[in-house]
Amino acid sequence: MQRKAGGLSLHEGLIQGESQVQTLRQLDPLRSAVSALKSDGPLALVPTMGALHEGHLTLVREAKRRAAHVAVSIFVNPRQFGANEDLATYPRQLAADQALLEAEGVSLIWAPDAAVMYPAGYATTVAVDGVSDGLCSSARPSHFDGVATVVCKLFNQVRPDIALFGEKDWQQLAVIRRMARDLDLLEPRAEAIVGVATVREADGLARSSRNAYLGPADRANAAALPRLMQAAIAEIRAGSAFSAALTKLQTALLAAGFSSIDYAEVRAAETLTPLSQLGGAPARLLVAARIGGTRLIDNMAV
């Protein structure tokens, strides 16, 4: 059924195809569609770069539980990729993603191209200090500026009441929460930015679009990452010094088939301040390691 919003057909600006979910690529029809949806109840946003898997769908299901309508953005954001990263080869499968989201009952897909998101002459970047320092920023210096910039734009474009992100990208979640607070981007409620627990494979590996890059042997070896992280956390909780537990973790990862470790650190969960011992505030163990040319990240509560 073709609905009208503000005098405009919600199918104007659609990608051609068989999908019944609204899939919009231009700002004017997006704004009309969003106004129609928000008049019917709260709107949740799940930002993605596509190549959807069960982790993304878990976010969508939680969004449906919390809001009347769910919008999912699909945009491979060039501003969060470094010069030698996998922007050109990052998986793009819009038709398959549409089918998955239609089956989940999503109301709207926002799938702009780069020229819509960053039109000619675009010159603005959003940077978030503090929580963006170190960890993934050490290997990817401009990554979180790109994340903050695109998420800020998505919030302004879609105007959601809440937005949901996976806890697997813990530093990203911390950056977005800080940005939303500082710039008054959503309603001033703690639950406006919802973190959803990491979805894992049967062997414990965190679900990620980049897992598809792993060959069979590397995929089997990658399961050592969550297992060894759990072992390190157990040692820390038993009283081991952070430095000893983290050194043992890195050595074990290399022995398990990982080629290098970008970082393995314990930090305060909210502020991401480095910690040398456990205190009263929640803490997280955060790890980034490379195997078979693929960079994997994970984090767990300590």
N, C-alpha and C positions, 0 to 999 in steps of 0.2 A: 504494500500500500504506500502511495506517495503522499507524504504529509507536507504541509506548508508551514513556513516559519517566517514571520515578518514579510509576507508577500513573496518570498523566494522559495522555490522548490528545494527541498533538502537533497535532491539528486543533482542539482547544479554543481559542477565541479567534481563529480564523482569520477573515479577510475572506471573505465568501461569493463564489464565482466558480468559474471553470473551471481556474484555475491550479493546478498540482500542487506548485509550490514552497510550502513552509510560509510563510504570510504572517500574522504575529502582531501583535496590537494591545494585548495586556494583559501585565502583568509576570509573573504566575504561570505561564502557559503558556510564556512566553519562557524563564524560568529552567529549567523542565523540559526544554525543547527544547535549550537550550544545554548542560545537563548531559549529555544523551544524545549530542550531537555531540562534545563534548570527550572523552568516554569512548572515542571512536573515533579520536582523533588531534587534532593542533593545529587551532585555529579562528582564521581571519583575519576581520577586520572591515573593510568598506569603508563609511565614513559618507558619505551623500549627502543632498541635498534633492530628489531625484527629477529628473524631466525628463531622463532619462538619455540620454547621447550616447556616441560612440566613446571619448571621454576616460574616462568612468566605466567603460566595458566593458574598457578597457585595464587599469585598476586591478583589476577583477574577475579578469581572466586572469592577472595577476601574482600575485594572492592565491591563486588555484588552484594556481599553480606552487609556492607556498611552504607551503601548508597542506592538511590533509586535507579541511577543510570551509570554506566561505565564507559569512559572514553579511553582508548589505547592509542598512543602515538607510536609511529614507526618511522624512525629517521636515523640513518647512519651518519652521525655527526662528525664532519671532517675536522672540526676544531678540537676534538679530544684525542686525535691520533697524532703521533709524532712522525717525523720525516721518514723513518725506516720501519714504521709499523704497518699493520695489515689492512689499511683502509680499502685498497683496491680489491683485495681478496676476501674481505669480510663477507660472510654469507648473506645473500639477499634473496628472499623467497616470498614475495608479497602475496601471491595467490594462495600458497599453502598457509601463510599466516592468516589471511582473510578467512579461510575455511575453518581454522581452529577457533578464531575469535567469534565467528558466526555461531558455531556450535556451543560456545560458552554464553551466548546471549548478550554480547557486547553491543552497545547502542551506536557507537561511533568509532571509526578509525581515522586518525589524523596522520596523513602520509605525505607531507610536503617534500619537494625536492630542495636541493641546496639553494637554488636561486630564489625560492620563496622564503626560506628561513634566513638567508643572508643575501639580501638584494644588493645590486651594484652600489658601491660606495659605503657599504656597511663598515662601521669603524668602532664599535663598542664592545668591550670585554668586561665581564664580571669576574672579580677575583676575591677569594675568601681567605684571609690570613689565618694563621694558627692551626686549625684542624687540617688544612691542606699541606702543612709542612712535613717533609720527610715521607717515609713509607713509599707509596707509589709515585709521589712527586719526585723522588730522587732519581728514578729511572725514566720518568715521564714528566719533565718539568712543566709543561703547559697543559697537562691533561685536565686538571681540576678547574682551571680557568675555562676550558672548553665545556666541561660538564656544567659548571655554574651558569655560564652564559646561555647554553641551550635550554637548561631547565627553567631559568628565569623567563626566557621567551615562551616556553611551553605553558608556564603558569599564566602569563599574561594573555596568551592566545586562547587557551581552553577555559580559563577561569574556574578551575575545579574547586569544590568545597574541601576535598581531601585528595592527597596523592600518596601512592603506595610504591615502595622501593624494597628490593631484597636486601637482607642483612649480609649477604655474601660480600657485597661491595661496601664494607663497613665505613671506610674512610669517605667514600662518596656519599653515603647516607649522612654522615656527620657534617660534611660540607653543605649539603642541601638543607639540612635542618638549621644550621647557623645562618645561611643566606636567607632562608624564609623568615627567620626571626628578625634579622637585621634590616631587611628591606620591606617588612610587613606585606609579604606576598600572598599569604593565605590568612584565613581567620586566625586571630591570636589564641589558638588552642594547642596544647601539647600534642594532641592526637591528630592534628591536621596533616602532619607528615608521618605516615605509618610505616614502620619497619616490619617486614614479614620474614620469619625465620627461614634460613637457608634450606632449600630443597636438595636432598642428597640421593645419589644412586644407592643401590643395594649394598655396595661395598664401601659406602661412606663418602665417595668423592662428590664434591659440590657440583650441582648441575651448572653448566656453562655452555654458551654457544661455541666457545673455543675448544671444548672437549672433542668436537668433531675433527679437529686437526690431528688428533693423536692416532698413531698407528696401533695395532693390537698389542704389541709388546709394551709400548709406552703407556697405553691406557691401563694395562694391568698393573704396571709399576706405579702409576699415578695414585692408586688407592693407598699407597703408603703415606701420603701427605696427611690426610685426616687421622689415620691411625697413630702416626708418630707425634702429631700435635696433641692428641689425647694423652699420650704417654708423658710428654713434657709437662702438660698441665697437672697430671697426677703427681709428678715429682715436685713441682712448685708447691702444690697444696700440701705435700708431705714435708715441706720445709727446705727443699733444695734452693740454693742461690739461683737467681734468675740467670746469671751469666753461665753457670755450669749447665743448667737445664737447656738453655738455648744453644749453647755450643754442641751439646750432645745431639740435639734435634737436627742441627745443620749437618753434622757428620753423618747421622743416620740417613738423612735424605739423599746425600751424595752417594752413599753406599747402596741405596735402593734404586738408583738409576737416574736421579735428577742431575742435570749438568751444572747448575749453579743456583744459588739462593740470593735473591735481591735483598730480602730482609726477613728477619724473624725476631719480633719484638713484642713485649708486653706494654700496653699503654692504657691510660684511663679511658673508659668506654665512651664518655661523653666528650671530653675535651681533647682526647688523643695525646695528652701529655705523657712523655716517656716515664716509665716507672722502674724502680730498682727493687721494690719489695711490695708485697700486698698490704693494702690499708683498708679503710672503711668503704671507699668508693668502688663501684664495679670496675673490673678490668677485662681487657680482651687480649688474647694472643693473636697476632696478625702475622701472616706469612705470605710471601710471594716467592715462587721457585719456578725454574724452567726445566722442561723435560721435552726432548724431541723437538726443540725449536718453539715450543708453546709455553707461554707464561701463564701459570695457574696461581690464583690467589685464594686464600681461605682465612677464616677467623673463627675463634671460639671464645666463649666466656671462661674466664679464669676464676 
